[in-house]
Amino acid sequence: MVSKELNEKVQEAIEGMRSYMQNDGGDLELVSISDNLEVTVRFLGSCGTCPFSAMTLRNGVVEAIKKHAPEIQSVRALVEGE
């Protein structure tokens, strides 16, 4: 089971990214954190269909999450509808 503290650190990282994504008509939400420390997020709105979402994941979301919670092993994204 993932600790409340880890969940809060990941949520804080996501909150830091949300305003940038909302400025472009999109959003980001935490779906889950697995026991093997894999974070799953979901891109919403225009970010769910944006061709640059993979770059946003690598260069923004992953970096922010790992800065707040370096113990996270990987981050993957679902698109809207998954």
Secondary structure, 3 states (H helix, E strand, C coil): CCCHHHHHHHHHHHHHHHHHHHHCCEEEEEEEECCCCEEEEEEEEHHHHCCCHHHHHHHHHHHHHHHHCCCCCEEEEEECCC
